[in-house]
């Protein structure tokens, strides 16, 4: 059964809002100090650094002050002095070691990387949110103090740690507004409770489906999807140039050795990733006879993130990427059509009328836009900017699209696409119910229960219920994170620590291989013999701890 603390332990949203306060009021997110959270404030200030001396917790007229020196002594030695003991007697004892660890955990970022990210509109919005809770002598001191403390701590030769951030705060007193903090905490707890209820329902219905509709195990003996297929393949790299968009980008093409044209699958990477992120899936699909094409989206890849962190770019990504990504794939398919006619080595090797698409995160949006879901400008107007208390950080990305001209008729769908897989997609607002209901082809949505970048309930579970296509699947990876299914790339702008990636990513990637082959064999290659593998029964067979999976084809929230 799912650990109800999982989403809290890995939450990026918590990190930005609860980082300081959770250490002192016993929230379960006390150990959520992941490095990525320290991206989430804003820019430098030119004022003298006083260095904070006390941390004050305020609740209306009640105030309680803790010397930061006492925290430092505790963090470095484990000793609790008299002043700290007075407060710690109210804190859960099991949280104390986590407080100590959080204060001293190094953050692998430098000042340039932090400041560049924090100049973005997303960073500024998150700074404003955090300033509602963390303040100096005045509210502006809190807003500017947070940004100054982060940058200065990151520039310090000592470790970039939470303790050092407290020391760099340009005010002698840091005030934590517990009234506002508890309001946020209540919203957070409601969010977690609703998510856990939905996850429990999915797991329950998958188990019931496996019991009531068993599949003969002999059905699975013919093909072992845990193993590679029998096709040999070669990889070739090409560079495409779409002059109509002034867009130049590379793509890797995996070509199986076959005597007849083979169906095609295109893979779209997520924000800040590249075309190596799902090379493992490309190789597996090629071994089963699929031609696999993996483009790299130049405005939202690892190179773009590197440009941001090094100061060569002022934005995480452009709103235009919501248009250009699907157009990249359409242009790629057009180019493959041209190459299959003019390139002797490719002639007669691709069936470009039978195409599947799979994408992760931003790539998940890309896949579903190609599948027939248009950008939903009405939903964007209703939900952007996001509410202050939102715990869905992906809305900050999705709401970039409000800057696009609604009057333009963006044609992002492609009739060559016959089936789509969206892994951890960000789609609740940029697509929404009305758009997702327009998709007519088979769709699989893969969700991770501990995903804090694209939370499972609003971004995958509810959107799954909006699909009206008869062939739809929801796969839940219990304990998986937003990064569980992404392979490490040598081009990563910021290598992620294990606690961000989550446990056993190789197991999550194995699930992607198995279900990807079964899904595309069934709905793109038109091989009905693979349909039994798309069942709750089969997923229960391959499911393993610590990342057990569930598969459902429908969810009824009203009967639980």
C-alpha positions in Angstrom: 0.0 0.0 0.0 1.2 3.5 -0.7 3.1 5.4 2.0 0.9 8.5 2.6 4.0 10.5 3.4 5.6 10.0 0.0 4.3 13.1 -1.8 5.3 15.2 1.1 8.8 13.8 1.4 9.6 14.7 -2.2 7.5 17.8 -2.7 9.1 20.7 -4.5 6.1 22.8 -3.7 6.6 22.1 0.0 10.3 22.9 -0.4 9.6 26.4 -1.6 6.9 27.2 1.0 7.6 25.1 4.0 11.4 24.9 4.0 11.9 27.0 7.1 8.6 26.7 8.9 8.3 23.0 8.6 11.5 22.5 10.6 9.9 24.1 13.6 6.3 23.2 13.7 6.6 19.5 12.9 5.1 19.2 9.4 5.8 15.9 7.7 7.7 17.9 5.1 10.5 18.6 7.5 12.9 16.7 5.4 11.9 18.0 2.0 15.0 20.1 1.5 15.8 19.0 -2.0 18.3 21.0 -4.1 15.8 22.1 -6.7 13.8 24.0 -4.2 16.6 26.6 -3.9 15.9 27.7 -7.5 12.6 29.0 -6.4 13.1 32.6 -5.2 14.4 35.7 -7.2 17.4 38.0 -7.6 20.3 39.8 -5.8 19.9 42.9 -3.7 22.6 45.5 -3.1 22.5 46.0 0.7 24.8 45.2 3.5 24.5 41.7 4.9 23.8 41.8 8.6 23.4 38.1 9.2 20.3 36.8 11.0 20.7 36.1 14.7 17.3 34.9 15.7 14.4 33.0 14.2 11.0 34.2 15.5 7.8 32.3 15.2 4.7 34.5 15.3 1.1 33.5 15.8 -1.0 36.7 16.1 0.4 38.4 19.2 2.3 35.4 20.4 6.0 35.3 19.4 8.6 32.8 20.2 12.3 33.4 19.3 15.1 30.9 18.8 18.7 31.9 18.5 20.2 30.8 15.2 23.4 30.1 17.0 21.5 27.5 19.0 20.4 25.8 15.8 24.0 25.9 14.5 25.3 24.2 17.7 22.6 21.6 17.5 23.2 21.0 13.8 27.0 20.6 14.2 27.2 18.8 17.5 23.8 17.4 18.3 23.7 19.4 21.5 20.4 21.0 22.5 21.0 24.1 24.7 18.5 25.6 27.1 16.8 28.0 24.7 16.4 25.3 22.0 15.2 22.8 24.6 12.3 25.0 25.5 11.0 24.8 22.0 12.0 21.3 21.1 9.9 19.9 23.9 6.9 20.7 21.7 8.4 19.3 18.5 7.9 15.6 17.6 11.1 13.8 18.7 11.2 11.7 15.5 11.6 15.0 13.6 14.7 16.2 15.4 17.3 14.2 13.5 15.6 15.4 10.3 16.0 19.0 11.4 19.7 18.5 12.0 20.2 16.8 8.7 18.2 19.4 6.8 20.3 22.2 8.2 23.6 20.8 7.0 22.6 19.0 3.7 24.7 20.6 0.9 22.9 21.9 -2.1 24.9 21.3 -5.3 24.3 24.7 -7.0 26.3 27.8 -7.4 25.4 31.5 -7.2 25.2 32.0 -11.0 22.8 29.0 -11.4 20.6 30.1 -8.5 20.4 33.8 -9.5 19.7 33.0 -13.2 16.8 30.7 -12.4 15.5 33.2 -9.8 15.2 36.0 -12.4 12.5 34.1 -14.3 8.8 34.9 -13.9 8.3 31.5 -12.2 11.1 32.3 -9.7 9.6 35.7 -9.0 6.1 34.2 -8.4 7.5 31.7 -6.0 9.5 34.3 -4.1 6.3 36.2 -3.5 4.6 33.1 -2.2 7.5 32.4 0.2 7.6 36.0 1.4 4.0 35.5 2.7 5.6 33.3 5.4 9.2 34.3 5.8 9.7 38.0 6.7 12.4 40.3 8.1 11.8 43.5 10.0 9.4 44.5 7.1 7.7 42.4 4.4 10.1 43.8 1.8 13.0 42.7 3.9 11.5 39.2 3.7 11.1 39.2 -0.1 14.5 40.7 -0.8 16.1 39.0 2.1 15.3 35.6 0.9 16.7 36.2 -2.5 19.9 37.8 -1.1 20.4 35.0 1.4 20.1 32.3 -1.3 22.5 34.0 -3.7 25.0 34.9 -1.0 24.9 31.5 0.6 25.4 29.8 -2.8 28.4 32.1 -3.4 30.0 31.3 0.0 33.1 29.1 -0.2 31.5 27.0 2.6 28.7 24.5 1.7 25.5 25.9 0.4 23.2 24.8 3.2 20.0 25.9 4.9 22.1 26.9 8.0 24.3 29.1 5.8 21.2 30.6 4.2 19.9 31.6 7.6 23.2 33.1 8.4 23.2 35.2 5.2 19.7 36.6 5.7 20.1 40.5 5.6 18.2 41.1 8.8 19.0 40.3 12.4 15.6 38.6 12.8 13.8 36.2 10.6 10.1 36.0 11.3 7.9 33.0 10.4 4.2 33.9 10.1 2.6 30.8 11.5 -0.9 32.0 10.7 -0.2 32.1 7.0 2.0 29.0 7.3 -0.9 27.0 8.8 -3.3 28.2 6.1 -0.9 26.9 3.5 -0.4 23.7 5.6 -4.2 23.1 5.6 -4.4 23.5 1.9 -1.5 21.2 1.5 -3.0 18.5 3.8 -6.3 18.7 1.9 -4.4 18.2 -1.3 -2.5 15.2 0.0 -5.6 13.6 1.5 -7.5 13.9 -1.9 -4.5 12.5 -3.7 -4.2 9.6 -1.4 -7.9 8.8 -1.7 -7.6 8.7 -5.5 -4.4 6.6 -5.3 -6.1 4.1 -2.9 -9.1 3.9 -5.3 -6.9 3.2 -8.3 -5.0 0.5 -6.5 -8.2 -1.1 -5.2 -9.9 -1.1 -8.6 -6.8 -2.6 -10.3 -6.6 -5.4 -7.7 -10.3 -6.1 -8.1 -10.0 -6.1 -11.9 -7.1 -8.6 -11.7 -9.2 -10.9 -9.5 -12.5 -10.7 -11.4 -11.0 -10.9 -14.9 -8.0 -13.2 -14.6 -5.9 -14.0 -17.7 -4.5 -17.4 -18.2 -0.8 -17.2 -17.5 -0.1 -19.3 -20.6 -1.2 -16.2 -22.6 1.9 -14.5 -21.4 4.3 -17.4 -22.1 4.5 -16.7 -25.8 6.4 -13.4 -25.5 8.5 -12.3 -22.5 8.2 -8.5 -22.7 10.8 -8.2 -19.9 13.4 -9.1 -22.5 14.4 -7.3 -25.7 12.9 -8.3 -29.0 14.6 -10.2 -31.8 15.3 -7.4 -34.3 18.7 -6.0 -34.9 18.8 -2.2 -35.4 21.1 0.7 -36.2 21.0 4.3 -34.9 21.6 7.2 -37.2 21.6 10.9 -36.3 20.2 13.6 -38.6 19.8 17.4 -38.3 16.6 19.0 -39.4 16.1 22.6 -40.4 12.6 24.1 -40.6 13.2 27.4 -42.2 9.6 28.5 -41.9 10.2 28.6 -38.1 13.9 29.3 -38.1 14.2 26.0 -36.2 17.2 23.7 -36.4 17.3 20.6 -34.3 18.9 17.1 -34.2 17.1 13.7 -34.1 18.2 10.1 -33.6 16.7 7.5 -35.8 16.6 3.8 -34.7 16.2 1.6 -37.8 15.4 -2.1 -37.3 16.6 -4.5 -40.0 13.4 -5.7 -41.7 12.2 -6.6 -45.1 8.9 -4.7 -45.0 8.0 -1.1 -43.9 7.8 -0.9 -40.1 5.6 1.4 -38.0 7.1 4.5 -36.4 7.2 5.7 -32.8 8.4 9.2 -31.9 9.7 10.1 -28.4 9.4 13.6 -27.0 11.6 14.5 -24.0 10.7 16.7 -21.1 11.7 20.2 -20.1 15.5 20.4 -19.5 16.1 16.9 -20.9 17.4 15.7 -24.2 17.1 12.9 -26.8 19.2 10.5 -24.7 16.7 10.6 -21.8 14.6 7.8 -23.3 17.2 6.1 -25.4 16.5 2.9 -23.4 12.9 2.9 -24.6 14.0 3.7 -28.2 16.3 0.7 -28.2 13.7 -1.6 -26.7 11.0 -0.5 -29.3 13.5 -0.9 -32.1 14.3 -4.4 -31.0 10.6 -5.2 -31.5 10.6 -3.9 -35.0 9.6 -0.2 -34.6 11.4 2.6 -36.4 12.0 5.1 -33.5 12.6 8.8 -34.1 13.8 10.9 -31.1 14.0 14.7 -31.8 15.6 17.2 -29.5 13.5 20.3 -28.9 16.0 23.2 -28.9 14.0 25.7 -26.8 13.2 23.3 -23.9 16.1 20.9 -23.8 19.1 20.5 -21.5 21.0 23.0 -23.5 18.3 25.6 -22.8 18.6 24.9 -19.1 22.4 25.2 -19.2 22.0 28.6 -21.0 19.7 29.7 -18.2 22.0 28.6 -15.4 25.1 30.1 -17.0 23.5 33.4 -17.7 23.1 33.1 -21.4 19.3 33.0 -21.3 16.7 34.8 -19.1 13.9 32.3 -19.4 13.3 28.6 -18.6 11.5 28.2 -21.8 9.4 30.3 -24.2 5.6 30.1 -24.4 6.2 29.4 -28.1 7.6 26.0 -27.1 4.0 24.8 -26.6 3.6 25.3 -30.3 7.0 24.5 -31.6 7.3 21.1 -29.9 4.4 19.5 -31.7 5.5 21.2 -34.9 9.0 19.7 -34.5 7.4 16.2 -34.6 5.2 17.0 -37.5 8.2 18.4 -39.4 10.2 15.3 -38.4 7.6 13.0 -39.8 7.5 15.0 -43.0 11.2 14.7 -43.3 11.1 11.0 -42.7 8.6 10.7 -45.5 11.0 12.6 -47.8 14.0 10.5 -46.7 12.1 7.3 -47.2 11.6 8.2 -50.8 15.0 9.7 -51.6 17.5 8.0 -49.2 18.4 4.5 -50.6 19.2 3.3 -47.1 15.8 4.2 -45.8 13.6 3.5 -48.8 10.8 1.0 -48.0 11.7 0.8 -44.3 9.1 3.0 -42.7 5.3 3.0 -42.5 4.6 6.6 -41.8 0.8 6.1 -41.8 1.1 4.1 -38.6 2.8 6.3 -36.0 2.8 6.3 -32.2 4.1 9.1 -30.0 5.3 9.0 -26.4 6.4 11.9 -24.3 7.3 12.7 -20.7 6.3 15.8 -18.7 6.4 18.7 -21.3 6.7 15.8 -23.8 3.5 14.3 -22.4 1.7 17.5 -23.3 3.4 17.4 -26.8 2.2 13.8 -27.3 -1.5 14.6 -26.4 -1.5 17.8 -28.5 -0.4 15.7 -31.5 -3.1 13.2 -30.6 -5.8 15.8 -31.1 -6.1 18.0 -27.9 -5.9 21.7 -28.8 -4.6 24.4 -26.5 -7.5 25.4 -24.2 -7.3 29.2 -24.0 -10.6 29.4 -22.1 -9.2 27.1 -19.4 -6.0 29.2 -19.3 -8.0 32.4 -18.8 -9.9 30.8 -15.9 -6.9 29.3 -14.1 -4.0 31.7 -14.8 -2.3 33.0 -12.9 -2.5 30.1 -10.4 -4.0 30.6 -7.0 -1.5 31.6 -4.3 -2.0 28.4 -2.3 -1.6 26.1 -5.3 0.6 23.1 -4.7 0.7 22.3 -8.4 3.9 23.9 -9.6 3.4 22.7 -13.1 0.7 25.4 -13.5 3.5 28.0 -13.6 4.8 26.4 -16.7 1.4 25.8 -18.3 0.3 29.4 -17.7 3.1 30.7 -19.9 0.8 29.9 -22.8 -1.5 32.9 -21.9 1.1 35.0 -23.7 0.3 33.2 -27.0 -2.1 34.9 -29.4 -5.4 33.1 -29.0 -6.5 34.4 -32.4 -4.0 32.2 -34.2 -5.3 28.9 -35.4 -2.6 26.5 -34.2 -2.9 23.1 -36.0 -0.9 20.8 -33.7 -2.6 17.5 -34.3 -1.4 14.9 -36.8 -3.6 12.3 -38.4 -0.6 10.0 -38.8 -0.5 9.5 -35.0 -2.5 6.4 -34.2 -1.8 6.0 -30.4 -0.1 8.1 -27.7 1.5 7.5 -24.3 1.9 10.5 -21.9 4.3 10.0 -19.0 3.9 12.5 -16.1 2.2 15.0 -18.5 1.4 18.6 -17.6 -2.0 19.0 -19.1 -4.7 20.0 -16.6 -5.0 23.7 -17.7 -3.1 24.0 -21.0 -5.4 21.3 -22.4 -8.1 20.7 -19.8 -11.3 18.6 -20.0 -12.8 20.1 -23.2 -9.6 19.5 -25.2 -8.7 16.1 -23.9 -12.2 14.9 -24.6 -11.5 15.5 -28.3 -8.9 12.8 -28.6 -10.2 9.8 -30.5 -7.1 7.5 -30.6 -5.9 5.1 -27.9 -4.1 6.9 -25.0 -2.1 5.6 -22.1 -1.3 8.0 -19.2 1.5 7.0 -16.8 1.5 8.7 -13.4 3.8 8.7 -10.4 2.3 8.9 -6.9 5.2 10.9 -5.5 5.5 13.3 -8.5 5.7 16.8 -7.1 6.5 18.6 -10.4 3.4 17.4 -12.1 1.2 16.1 -9.2 -0.7 12.9 -9.9 -4.2 13.9 -9.0 -4.6 17.2 -11.0 -2.2 16.4 -13.9 -2.9 12.8 -14.7 -5.6 11.1 -12.6 -8.4 13.7 -13.2 -7.3 14.3 -16.8 -7.6 10.6 -17.4 -11.3 10.7 -16.5 -11.8 13.5 -19.1 -10.7 11.2 -21.9 -13.6 9.9 -24.0 -11.6 7.6 -26.3 -12.8 4.0 -25.7 -9.2 2.7 -25.5 -7.6 4.5 -22.6 -5.3 3.3 -19.8 -4.0 4.8 -16.6 -0.9 3.3 -15.1 0.1 4.4 -11.6 3.7 3.9 -10.3 3.3 3.8 -6.6 6.3 5.6 -5.0 7.6 6.9 -8.4 8.7 10.5 -8.8 8.7 12.9 -11.8 12.2 11.6 -12.6 11.8 7.9 -12.1 11.4 7.1 -15.8 14.1 9.5 -17.1 17.5 8.0 -17.8 20.5 10.0 -16.7 22.0 11.9 -19.5 25.7 13.0 -19.9 24.3 16.4 -21.0 22.3 17.0 -17.8 22.6 20.7 -16.8 22.1 19.8 -13.2 22.6 16.1 -12.2 19.9 15.1 -9.8 20.6 13.5 -6.4 19.1 10.1 -5.6 16.5 11.5 -3.2 15.1 13.6 -6.1 15.0 10.8 -8.6 13.5 8.3 -6.2 14.1 4.6 -5.5 15.0 2.1 -8.2 14.5 4.1 -11.4 15.6 1.0 -13.4 12.4 -0.7 -12.2 10.3 2.2 -13.4 12.0 2.2 -16.7 11.4 -1.5 -17.1 7.7 -0.9 -16.7 7.9 1.8 -19.4 9.7 -0.7 -21.8 7.1 -3.5 -21.2 4.0 -1.3 -21.4 5.4 0.8 -24.3 6.0 -2.3 -26.4 2.6 -3.9 -25.6 0.7 -0.6 -26.2 2.3 0.2 -29.5 2.2 -3.4 -30.8 -1.5 -3.4 -30.1 -2.5 0.0 -31.4 0.1 1.0 -33.9 1.4 -2.3 -35.3 -2.1 -3.8 -35.1 -1.0 -6.9 -33.3 -3.9 -8.0 -31.1 -1.9 -10.7 -29.5 -0.3 -8.1 -27.3 -3.6 -6.8 -25.9 -3.6 -9.2 -22.8 -0.4 -7.5 -21.7 -2.4 -4.3 -21.3 -4.3 -5.6 -18.3 -4.4 -5.3 -14.5 -3.7 -9.0 -14.3 -0.4 -8.7 -16.2 0.8 -5.5 -14.4 0.1 -7.3 -11.1 2.5 -10.1 -12.3 5.3 -7.7 -13.2 4.7 -5.3 -10.3 7.5 -5.2 -7.8 8.3 -3.3 -4.6 9.4 -0.6 -3.9 7.5 0.7 -7.0 4.4 -1.5 -7.4 2.2 -0.5 -10.3 -1.5 -0.6 -11.0 -3.4 -0.3 -14.3 -7.0 0.7 -14.7 -9.1 1.5 -17.7 -11.7 3.5 -15.9 -12.1 5.2 -12.5 -15.4 5.9 -10.7 -14.8 8.5 -8.0 -18.5 8.5 -7.0 -18.7 5.0 -5.7 -16.0 5.1 -3.1 
